[in-house]
């Protein structure tokens, strides 16, 4: 049988659809490479700090960093940068404050979308109704479940403020 005798058929290949889901640490590693190539020292410093904290978390526990712990690390680092920024401004060190603010902006890119105050208030009201809590003495009873539910989705200070307001009504 020669090639000229072979019946030619057209084969339709379905395009392969690959969904690439990168973990946050892989994304940060890729962004570190990009920052290194661009010689962006401020971005590189912030990303290396994030990656080192995540690797530290991985080595201290089960060897794996969950998405929840990644979010906690990112939120914690962002909050630290903002607190330090405010402290430097208070002390009159605008040069150092600017560095902290730049690093905070880099870290903020990796933070999940935070809930609005209206959404948090709605969750708090539902939880208070479900628990049957009333009065300021029930803050501890309400805060635990709400913080567990909204961890990484809303600022703890805002949650605390809303819980106090709702319980004092």
Phi and psi in degrees as GROMACS dihedral restraints (atoms count N, CA, C in turn):
[ dihedral_restraints ]
;  ai    aj    ak    al  type     phi  dphi    fc
    3     4     5     6     1  -101.2    20    10
    4     5     6     7     1   168.1    20    10
    6     7     8     9     1   -65.6    20    10
    7     8     9    10     1   -28.8    20    10
    9    10    11    12     1   -70.8    20    10
   10    11    12    13     1   -22.8    20    10
   12    13    14    15     1   -85.5    20    10
   13    14    15    16     1   -12.6    20    10
   15    16    17    18     1   -74.4    20    10
   16    17    18    19     1   130.0    20    10
   18    19    20    21     1   -70.7    20    10
   19    20    21    22     1   128.1    20    10
   21    22    23    24     1   -89.1    20    10
   22    23    24    25     1   126.5    20    10
   24    25    26    27     1  -123.8    20    10
   25    26    27    28     1   144.9    20    10
   27    28    29    30     1   -90.7    20    10
   28    29    30    31     1   126.6    20    10
   30    31    32    33     1  -106.7    20    10
   31    32    33    34     1   123.6    20    10
   33    34    35    36     1   -91.6    20    10
   34    35    36    37     1   118.7    20    10
   36    37    38    39     1   -96.3    20    10
   37    38    39    40     1   131.1    20    10
   39    40    41    42     1   -75.9    20    10
   40    41    42    43     1   135.1    20    10
   42    43    44    45     1   -64.2    20    10
   43    44    45    46     1   136.3    20    10
   45    46    47    48     1   -74.9    20    10
   46    47    48    49     1   127.5    20    10
   48    49    50    51     1  -103.2    20    10
   49    50    51    52     1   108.2    20    10
   51    52    53    54     1  -102.2    20    10
   52    53    54    55     1   127.9    20    10
   54    55    56    57     1  -103.0    20    10
   55    56    57    58     1   113.1    20    10
   57    58    59    60     1   -95.4    20    10
   58    59    60    61     1   114.0    20    10
   60    61    62    63     1  -110.7    20    10
   61    62    63    64     1   109.7    20    10
   63    64    65    66     1   -96.4    20    10
   64    65    66    67     1   139.9    20    10
   66    67    68    69     1   -72.9    20    10
   67    68    69    70     1   164.9    20    10
   69    70    71    72     1   -61.8    20    10
   70    71    72    73     1   -38.4    20    10
   72    73    74    75     1   -68.3    20    10
   73    74    75    76     1   -34.7    20    10
   75    76    77    78     1   -67.2    20    10
   76    77    78    79     1   -40.7    20    10
   78    79    80    81     1   -63.4    20    10
   79    80    81    82     1   -42.5    20    10
   81    82    83    84     1   -65.3    20    10
   82    83    84    85     1   -40.6    20    10
   84    85    86    87     1   -60.8    20    10
   85    86    87    88     1   -42.5    20    10
   87    88    89    90     1   -65.1    20    10
   88    89    90    91     1   -39.2    20    10
   90    91    92    93     1   -69.3    20    10
   91    92    93    94     1   -30.2    20    10
   93    94    95    96     1   -64.1    20    10
   94    95    96    97     1   -44.3    20    10
   96    97    98    99     1   -60.0    20    10
   97    98    99   100     1   -43.2    20    10
   99   100   101   102     1   -62.7    20    10
  100   101   102   103     1   -43.9    20    10
  102   103   104   105     1   -65.3    20    10
  103   104   105   106     1   -36.1    20    10
  105   106   107   108     1   -65.1    20    10
  106   107   108   109     1   -43.7    20    10
  108   109   110   111     1   -64.8    20    10
  109   110   111   112     1   -35.9    20    10
  111   112   113   114     1   -83.9    20    10
  112   113   114   115     1    -5.9    20    10
  114   115   116   117     1    56.4    20    10
  115   116   117   118     1    43.0    20    10
  117   118   119   120     1   -95.8    20    10
  118   119   120   121     1    93.3    20    10
  120   121   122   123     1   -67.1    20    10
  121   122   123   124     1   -38.5    20    10
  123   124   125   126     1   -65.2    20    10
  124   125   126   127     1   -46.3    20    10
  126   127   128   129     1   -64.0    20    10
  127   128   129   130     1   -42.8    20    10
  129   130   131   132     1   -60.7    20    10
  130   131   132   133     1   -42.9    20    10
  132   133   134   135     1   -61.3    20    10
  133   134   135   136     1   -47.2    20    10
  135   136   137   138     1   -64.6    20    10
  136   137   138   139     1   -44.8    20    10
  138   139   140   141     1   -67.5    20    10
  139   140   141   142     1   -37.8    20    10
  141   142   143   144     1   -64.4    20    10
  142   143   144   145     1   -37.1    20    10
  144   145   146   147     1   -64.7    20    10
  145   146   147   148     1   -43.8    20    10
  147   148   149   150     1   -61.3    20    10
  148   149   150   151     1   -47.7    20    10
  150   151   152   153     1   -63.5    20    10
  151   152   153   154     1   -40.6    20    10
  153   154   155   156     1   -64.8    20    10
  154   155   156   157     1   -38.3    20    10
  156   157   158   159     1   -66.7    20    10
  157   158   159   160     1   -37.1    20    10
  159   160   161   162     1   -70.2    20    10
  160   161   162   163     1   -40.2    20    10
  162   163   164   165     1   -67.0    20    10
  163   164   165   166     1   -36.3    20    10
  165   166   167   168     1   -62.9    20    10
  166   167   168   169     1   -41.4    20    10
  168   169   170   171     1   -63.0    20    10
  169   170   171   172     1   -40.9    20    10
  171   172   173   174     1   -66.0    20    10
  172   173   174   175     1   -38.2    20    10
  174   175   176   177     1   -80.1    20    10
  175   176   177   178     1   -20.6    20    10
  177   178   179   180     1   -85.6    20    10
  178   179   180   181     1   -18.0    20    10
  180   181   182   183     1  -117.4    20    10
  181   182   183   184     1  -123.2    20    10
  183   184   185   186     1   -82.5    20    10
  184   185   186   187     1    -3.3    20    10
  186   187   188   189     1    92.9    20    10
  187   188   189   190     1     0.8    20    10
  189   190   191   192     1  -134.9    20    10
  190   191   192   193     1   140.9    20    10
  192   193   194   195     1  -105.1    20    10
  193   194   195   196     1   120.0    20    10
  195   196   197   198     1   -77.4    20    10
  196   197   198   199     1   163.4    20    10
  198   199   200   201     1   -62.1    20    10
  199   200   201   202     1   -37.1    20    10
  201   202   203   204     1   -63.1    20    10
  202   203   204   205     1   -43.5    20    10
  204   205   206   207     1   -71.9    20    10
  205   206   207   208     1   -31.2    20    10
  207   208   209   210     1   -60.5    20    10
  208   209   210   211     1   -45.8    20    10
  210   211   212   213     1   -63.7    20    10
  211   212   213   214     1   -42.7    20    10
  213   214   215   216     1   -60.6    20    10
  214   215   216   217     1   -41.4    20    10
  216   217   218   219     1   -64.2    20    10
  217   218   219   220     1   -46.4    20    10
  219   220   221   222     1   -61.1    20    10
  220   221   222   223     1   -46.9    20    10
  222   223   224   225     1   -63.4    20    10
  223   224   225   226     1   -41.6    20    10
  225   226   227   228     1   -63.3    20    10
  226   227   228   229     1   -45.0    20    10
  228   229   230   231     1   -65.5    20    10
  229   230   231   232     1   -39.1    20    10
  231   232   233   234     1   -63.4    20    10
  232   233   234   235     1   -45.9    20    10
  234   235   236   237     1   -63.0    20    10
  235   236   237   238     1   -39.9    20    10
  237   238   239   240     1   -60.4    20    10
  238   239   240   241     1   -44.0    20    10
  240   241   242   243     1   -63.0    20    10
  241   242   243   244     1   -42.5    20    10
  243   244   245   246     1   -68.4    20    10
  244   245   246   247     1   -38.4    20    10
  246   247   248   249     1   -64.9    20    10
  247   248   249   250     1   -43.4    20    10
  249   250   251   252     1   -65.1    20    10
  250   251   252   253     1   -39.4    20    10
  252   253   254   255     1   -58.3    20    10
  253   254   255   256     1   -47.7    20    10
  255   256   257   258     1   -62.7    20    10
  256   257   258   259     1   -39.1    20    10
  258   259   260   261     1   -64.7    20    10
  259   260   261   262     1   -44.3    20    10
  261   262   263   264     1   -64.1    20    10
  262   263   264   265     1   -38.6    20    10
  264   265   266   267     1   -63.2    20    10
  265   266   267   268     1   -43.7    20    10
  267   268   269   270     1   -61.1    20    10
  268   269   270   271     1   -37.4    20    10
  270   271   272   273     1   -86.0    20    10
  271   272   273   274     1    -1.5    20    10
  273   274   275   276     1    81.0    20    10
  274   275   276   277     1    22.4    20    10
  276   277   278   279     1  -105.8    20    10
  277   278   279   280     1    73.4    20    10
  279   280   281   282     1   -63.3    20    10
  280   281   282   283     1   -30.9    20    10
  282   283   284   285     1   -63.4    20    10
  283   284   285   286     1   -46.4    20    10
  285   286   287   288     1   -71.8    20    10
  286   287   288   289     1   -33.9    20    10
  288   289   290   291     1   -63.9    20    10
  289   290   291   292     1   -38.9    20    10
  291   292   293   294     1   -63.9    20    10
  292   293   294   295     1   -39.3    20    10
  294   295   296   297     1   -62.8    20    10
  295   296   297   298     1   -45.3    20    10
  297   298   299   300     1   -63.2    20    10
  298   299   300   301     1   -39.9    20    10
  300   301   302   303     1   -66.1    20    10
  301   302   303   304     1   -39.8    20    10
  303   304   305   306     1   -61.7    20    10
  304   305   306   307     1   -45.3    20    10
  306   307   308   309     1   -64.8    20    10
  307   308   309   310     1   -38.0    20    10
  309   310   311   312     1   -63.1    20    10
  310   311   312   313     1   -39.1    20    10
  312   313   314   315     1   -64.9    20    10
  313   314   315   316     1   -37.4    20    10
  315   316   317   318     1   -65.5    20    10
  316   317   318   319     1   -45.8    20    10
  318   319   320   321     1   -66.5    20    10
  319   320   321   322     1   -35.9    20    10
  321   322   323   324     1   -60.5    20    10
  322   323   324   325     1   -27.2    20    10
  324   325   326   327     1   -61.0    20    10
  325   326   327   328     1   -24.9    20    10
  327   328   329   330     1   -98.9    20    10
  328   329   330   331     1    -2.5    20    10
  330   331   332   333     1   -78.8    20    10
  331   332   333   334     1   146.5    20    10
  333   334   335   336     1   -71.2    20    10
  334   335   336   337     1   163.4    20    10
  336   337   338   339     1   -65.4    20    10
  337   338   339   340     1   127.3    20    10
  339   340   341   342     1   -84.9    20    10
  340   341   342   343     1   148.6    20    10
  342   343   344   345     1   -72.4    20    10
  343   344   345   346     1   148.7    20    10
  345   346   347   348     1   -77.7    20    10
  346   347   348   349     1   166.0    20    10
  348   349   350   351     1   -63.3    20    10
  349   350   351   352     1   -35.2    20    10
  351   352   353   354     1   -64.3    20    10
  352   353   354   355     1   -44.9    20    10
  354   355   356   357     1   -64.4    20    10
  355   356   357   358     1   -42.0    20    10
  357   358   359   360     1   -64.2    20    10
  358   359   360   361     1   -42.5    20    10
  360   361   362   363     1   -60.7    20    10
  361   362   363   364     1   -39.0    20    10
  363   364   365   366     1   -63.9    20    10
  364   365   366   367     1   -44.9    20    10
  366   367   368   369     1   -63.3    20    10
  367   368   369   370     1   -42.5    20    10
  369   370   371   372     1   -62.3    20    10
  370   371   372   373     1   -45.2    20    10
  372   373   374   375     1   -62.3    20    10
  373   374   375   376     1   -41.0    20    10
  375   376   377   378     1   -64.0    20    10
  376   377   378   379     1   -42.2    20    10
  378   379   380   381     1   -68.1    20    10
  379   380   381   382     1   -40.3    20    10
  381   382   383   384     1   -62.6    20    10
  382   383   384   385     1   -42.8    20    10
  384   385   386   387     1   -64.7    20    10
  385   386   387   388     1   -40.6    20    10
  387   388   389   390     1   -66.7    20    10
  388   389   390   391     1   -37.3    20    10
  390   391   392   393     1   -85.0    20    10
  391   392   393   394     1   -14.9    20    10
  393   394   395   396     1    68.7    20    10
  394   395   396   397     1    30.0    20    10
  396   397   398   399     1   -84.1    20    10
  397   398   399   400     1   148.2    20    10
  399   400   401   402     1  -154.8    20    10
  400   401   402   403     1   147.4    20    10
  402   403   404   405     1    83.2    20    10
  403   404   405   406     1   158.2    20    10
  405   406   407   408     1   -63.5    20    10
  406   407   408   409     1   -20.7    20    10
  408   409   410   411     1   -69.6    20    10
  409   410   411   412     1   -17.4    20    10
  411   412   413   414     1   -92.6    20    10
  412   413   414   415     1    10.9    20    10
  414   415   416   417     1   -58.0    20    10
  415   416   417   418     1   -47.1    20    10
  417   418   419   420     1   -62.4    20    10
  418   419   420   421     1   -38.5    20    10
  420   421   422   423     1   -64.9    20    10
  421   422   423   424     1   -33.3    20    10
  423   424   425   426     1   -89.8    20    10
  424   425   426   427     1   -39.3    20    10
  426   427   428   429     1   -62.3    20    10
  427   428   429   430     1   -41.2    20    10
  429   430   431   432     1   -56.0    20    10
  430   431   432   433     1   -57.8    20    10
  432   433   434   435     1   -62.9    20    10
  433   434   435   436     1   -36.6    20    10
  435   436   437   438     1   -69.1    20    10
  436   437   438   439     1   -42.7    20    10
  438   439   440   441     1   -63.3    20    10
  439   440   441   442     1   -37.2    20    10
  441   442   443   444     1   -65.2    20    10
  442   443   444   445     1   -38.7    20    10
  444   445   446   447     1   -74.4    20    10
  445   446   447   448     1   -37.8    20    10
  447   448   449   450     1  -104.3    20    10
  448   449   450   451     1    10.8    20    10
  450   451   452   453     1   -57.8    20    10
  451   452   453   454     1   123.5    20    10
  453   454   455   456     1    82.0    20    10
  454   455   456   457     1    -5.9    20    10
  456   457   458   459     1  -106.2    20    10
  457   458   459   460     1   -18.9    20    10
  459   460   461   462     1  -150.7    20    10
  460   461   462   463     1   156.4    20    10
  462   463   464   465     1   -71.2    20    10
  463   464   465   466     1   132.7    20    10
  465   466   467   468     1   -61.3    20    10
  466   467   468   469     1   -36.7    20    10
  468   469   470   471     1   -64.0    20    10
  469   470   471   472     1   -41.1    20    10
  471   472   473   474     1   -66.6    20    10
  472   473   474   475     1   -41.5    20    10
  474   475   476   477     1   -60.3    20    10
  475   476   477   478     1   -47.4    20    10
  477   478   479   480     1   -59.9    20    10
  478   479   480   481     1   -44.4    20    10
  480   481   482   483     1   -61.2    20    10
  481   482   483   484     1   -43.9    20    10
  483   484   485   486     1   -67.7    20    10
  484   485   486   487     1   -40.8    20    10
  486   487   488   489     1   -60.9    20    10
  487   488   489   490     1   -45.2    20    10
  489   490   491   492     1   -61.3    20    10
  490   491   492   493     1   -43.8    20    10
  492   493   494   495     1   -62.3    20    10
  493   494   495   496     1   -44.6    20    10
  495   496   497   498     1   -68.4    20    10
  496   497   498   499     1   -36.4    20    10
  498   499   500   501     1   -76.3    20    10
  499   500   501   502     1   -22.5    20    10
  501   502   503   504     1   -88.7    20    10
  502   503   504   505     1     2.4    20    10
